[in-house]
Amino acid sequence: MNQSAAPVIEMQGVAIGALREPSLLLAEGVNWRVAPGEYWAVAGLQGSGKSDFLMTTAGLTPPVAGDYKLFGEPMPIFDETRLKTRLRMGLVFDSGQLFNHLTVAENVALPAHYHENLAPDEAQSEVQSWLEATELTPWAGRMPSSIGRNWQKRVGLVRALVLKPELLLVDDPLAGLDPRHTNWWLGFLDALCRGHPLLEGRPITVVVTTADLRPWKGHARQFAVLKNQKLSVLGSWSQLESGTNELVQELLTM
């Protein structure tokens, strides 16, 4: 982590609306700075707006108010002149958001085809390496609807990583997972933060959302909570445990 480096994410006075109803405010006055290499968990109860918060962070919805910059660029960044900035970020949806008419391997390869104009045989080696690293090789030729949710979420992760982003946003990655898959996700995200071999050993910045803080102890290094339309930055795990925030205590004892 390099606090002196330019922030990856910088929000000042940001107001966030619901994805489906932008006029419905879910958070106001958000001041949030994420430095390169940080690993954040943003927590909140169901309905607190965690997913909408992440969608705004990803640039899928513009802030209702305030100033938000990603890698120093004003958001949202939809125009083609900012495509390179947008591709420095990878987004993993809670549901995976896979294309059911494509196989697992084709879903993973899609960003390389679309953004790098790679032919299927050109992308095959890169895709195969990611499938092996994430234990998805046995499902490569299967359709997403024929594999379990545990594996679907993993496919969504790999698809977000194939372009080797510098920032990874993951919506509630542990929701609905069994212990084996939960442990895999925690270990793999740790490896990404340290610098995974498939990313040439370059650490990436990670932000996850969660409704349960407990699994993230010893993994995420910075924490924040969404409650009553406010984002409260808590700091490290030790700062989180020593705080008096009622929601934090609830999220630690669920």
N, C-alpha and C positions, 0 to 999 in steps of 0.2 A: 504494500500500500504506500502510495506517495502523495501525502497531503499537499505538497507544494505543487504538484502537477495540476494542469487544468482539469476541472471536474468532468466526469463522464455525464452525469445528470446534475442539473442545477435548476431548481424551482424556487421562485420568489413570489410570494403572495398569490399562488395558484389556486383557482377554484376548479373543481372537477365535477362534471355532470354525469348522469347515468348514460351508458352506451345506447340504450334503447329510448331514453327520454332525456336529452341533453339539458333541458330546462330544470330537471330535478337535481339539485345540488347534493352531492355526497360528501364533499370535503371543501373547506374554504381556508384561505390563508396558509396554504402549504408552503413551508420553507424547508427545502430538503436538498442536501448536497451529497453526492456519491462520488468518491475519488476512485481513480483507477485501481483495480485489484481488490476492492472491498467486496464483502459478502454479507448481504443484508437479508433479513427476514422481516417482512411486514405482516403483522398479525391483526386479526379482527374477527369478531363473531360473524355468523352467517347473516348476510344482509347489510353488513357494514360498508360495502362498496369496494372490497379488496380487488376484485376482478376488474371493475371499472377503473380503479386507480391504476392498475397495471396496463390497461388498454390505452389510457391517456399517456402513461409513461412511454408506451411503445409507439405513440403517435397515431393510433387508429382513430382517436377522437381528440379534437383540439381542446385546450383548456378553456373554460368559460371565462376566466379572467386570470390576470397575472402573467408572469414571464417564465417560460420554460425553454431551456436550451439543452440539446443532446450533442455531446462532443463539440460544444460551442456554437452549434447551429440552432437558430430559432425553430421551435416546433409549432405545428406538425410539418413534416418534411415529405410531402407527397410529390412535389414536382421533380421532373427527371434530372434537373441539374443537381439535386441533392441525393440522388440515388446511392452514390458511394457512401455517403454518411449513413443513410438508412440501413444499408447492408452491413454496417459495422455492428448491428444489433440483431440478436436472434430472439424470437418469441415462441414460447411453448404454451399452448392453450391447455386448460384443465382437461378438456375432452379429447385432446389430440388434434381435432379438426382435420382428420385425414380424408383423402379423396377415395371413396369406396369403389370407384371404377378402376383404380390403379392398384397394383400389388404393393406390398411393403417396400420392396426395393425401388419401385418406380416412384413412390411417394418421397422416399429419401432423396432420390436423384433429381426430383423436380426443380429445386432451386438452382442446381448447377446447369440444367438444361435451359431454364428460363433466363437466368441472369448472366451466365457465363457462356451461353450458346454452345455448350458441350454436347456432342453426339452421345448416344447411349453407351457406345463402347469406350469413349473417352472418359466418361464419368464412372464406369464400372469399377475400376480399381479403387478409387476414392470411396465409393459407396460400400464396396465389399469390406474395406478396412474398418469403416464405422460400424457396419453390421456385426463384424466379428468382435469389436471392442465392447459392444453393448449386448452381446449374446442373442442377436436377432437373426443370425444366419439361418436357423431352421425355418424361420417364417418368411424368408425373403420373397418367395414366390406366392405367398398366400394373400388373399384379399383382407383388408382390415376388419371387415365384419366377421371373419372366420377366426379371429384370434381374440383373446381376452383383453379386458380393459387394462390390466397390468402392462401388457405388451404394447397395446395401442399408445399408451402414454409414452412409452420408451421410443416408439417410432417417431412421435411428434418431437421428442427431444433431439433425436439424430437428424431429422430434417432441418431443425433450427441450427444445428452445428456444422452442417456439411459445407457452408460457406465460410467457416472459421471466424465467427464474430468475435468482437472484443467485449461485448456486453451481452449477457444472457438473462432474459426475463422469463420466469417460470411461474405459472399460475397454479397454486395449490398442488404441488407435485406429489405429495404423500396422501392426498385424499383417496380413500377407498382401496388403498394398497394393503396387501398382506405383509407380515413382518419381513419375509425374504426380500420382496421388492422394495420395501421401505429402506432396508439396510443397503440395498444396491444403490438406490438413488442418493442416499446420504454419502456413500463412499465415492460415487462417480462425480457428484458435484464438488466434493472435496478435491478430487483429482483435477478437475477443471480449474479450480481456484489456484492450485499449486502449479499447474502447467502440464497439461496432458500431452503425451508424445504425438498424438495426431494433430495437435495445435502447435507443433514444433516447440513444445515446452513452454509456450507463452501463457502465463496466467491470465484468466479473463475475469471480468467483474460480473458478479452474480447477484440477482435480486429475486427472491421467492416470496410468495404470499402463503399464509397458513392460518388455520383456525386453532392450532395447537402448538404452543411454543416448545413443549417438552422435548420432542425429537431433535430440535435444532441446537440444543446445548452441546457445546464442543464442536459445532460445525459452523453455523453462521457466526459472524463476528460483530455485527451491528444489528440493532433491533429497533423497530418502530411499531406503533399500534394505531389503528384507525378506530375512533370512537366519537360519536356525537359530532360528526362532520369535521373532525380535527385529526391531523396526523401528529402524534407525539413521538419525537425521537428520543429513545431511551438510552442509546449507547451500547456498551458491551453487556455480556451476560451478567457479570458481577454487578453492574449498575442497575440492570433490570431486576435482579433478585433483591437488591437493597432498596428499591423504590416503593412507593406507596400507592401506585396506580391500581385501582380496584379491578380494572379489566385485566391487567397483567396477572394479578393473583388468580383471577378466574381462569385464564388461559393456561396457567401453570398447574391447576388442580382439577381440570376436567376429567 
